[in-house]
Amino acid sequence: MSRLVVVSNRVALPRDRSARAGGLAVGVLSALKRAHGLWLGWSGETTETPAEEPRLIKSGGITYATIDFTSAEFDAYYNGYCNSTLWPLLHYRLGLVEHSRQNQDAYMRINARFADHLAKLIRPDDIVWVHDYQLMALPGELRARGLKNRIGFFLHIPLPGPEIFCALPAHGLLMRSLAQCDLVGFQTAPDLRAFRDYAQYEAGGQLRNGTIEMFGRTLHAGVFPIGIDVDEMQELAAEAEHEEETRRLVDSLNGRHLIIGVDRLDYSKGILGRIDAVGDLLSSHPDYRNRITFVQIAAPSRIDVRRYRSLRREIEATAGRVNGRHAEIDWVPVRYLNRVFPRRQLAGFYRVARLGLVTPLRDGMNMVAKEYVAAQRGDDPGVLVLSRFAGAAREMSGALIVNPFDTVEVAEAIDRGLRMPVEERRERWTELMAVLKRNDLAHWSGGFLKELTDPHRAAA
């Protein structure tokens, strides 16, 4: 059996793995265990003298290989190019892109370092699975070092069309690198279409018999929407419902309906418009005064990036404005919490929320939408209000789908969800759960790896 080698920006080490492990970590761990695989990535540490060789840790049948960055490298590669250049561009936010050739060069150097380390660890029959926008240059670097292994790449966030992507000075370098893969995977059909459009109209390639020919290579690309472990989330939510933190939240509501939003603090998540929509709801439907509470949890993110510090201040100001206009002596409509909660506590919060408000301006998938649905009680489920620009909206038609740029439309959907009779809520929840179970986490990783290892789908 071939060994699976996963490469990602971060590695979820066994001793550091939190209860809030993301979809990537949970999704690849079971596959790595089955294949006694190797996981290579950044340790999460910075040092002035990075080790020349990766540190190896073996646990549970998996070998973890970690590397360090210097503080300057981290700032230029991660804060600079990854999160101030690639992240806004890939989320369709050209006006927020900050680009410098210095940061671009740092990104290329770090990708080359990953390749140097991996080339020393790789075996001839290993299957390599590279993850996400931080490592888009890695497949090309691996081929430049003579690796003949099967290479797959999965982009967890959106890919815009060529008219946006080509604003990136290094767009050709990154696409030439992805062309070195055997399989490139995306969350949604529009992302795949954007990749094909680039190949055909920018790179002068061809689409032929289900393959993509570009930059002298023939490869496959497909849609593999990431899912969740549905059974685990259901069990977690059922247990957490009766625990102290959840009961404290319920008691504090005094019988009011709970609306919940949970995000990483990021401008792509639409938090500002979401809070404004709650304000619009209270203005247009004053009967909701003192009858609802919106809890917005926004975990701190990229605090070293100036734009994120500014966003935090904007959210605090917006929540204060809505509360100042609508609050009463014994009630505030918006509770804004800028902190991290364990995944178990979040599962309990989801379960008791009458409405889940998930309204990103652009998102690759959005796992909160799926976790909220899975956490509900089947006899009395809540309602999901979901942005049409979240990848999850492509699967979850049983949600109330909204345009997050239209706060009035979002407010109307909140109203509809809160007034929805239990029979319709059950019907929608049953439909959504069928989708979640069909496209769960195992289906995602298994489907990608099955296609990557198909001997008839080798790139040329």
Helices and strands as residue ranges (DSSP letters): E 4-10, H 23-34, E 38-46, E 55-59, E 62-69, H 71-73, I 74-86, H 87-90, G 94-96, H 101-121, E 127-131, G 133-135, H 138-144, E 150-154, H 162-165, H 171-178, E 183-186, H 189-197, I 198-202, E 206-208, E 211-214, E 217-223, H 230-240, H 244-253, E 257-264, G 267-269, H 271-284, G 286-288, E 292-299, H 306-326, E 334-337, H 343-352, E 355-358, H 367-374, E 383-387, G 391-394, E 400-402, H 407-419, H 422-438, H 441-452, G 455-457
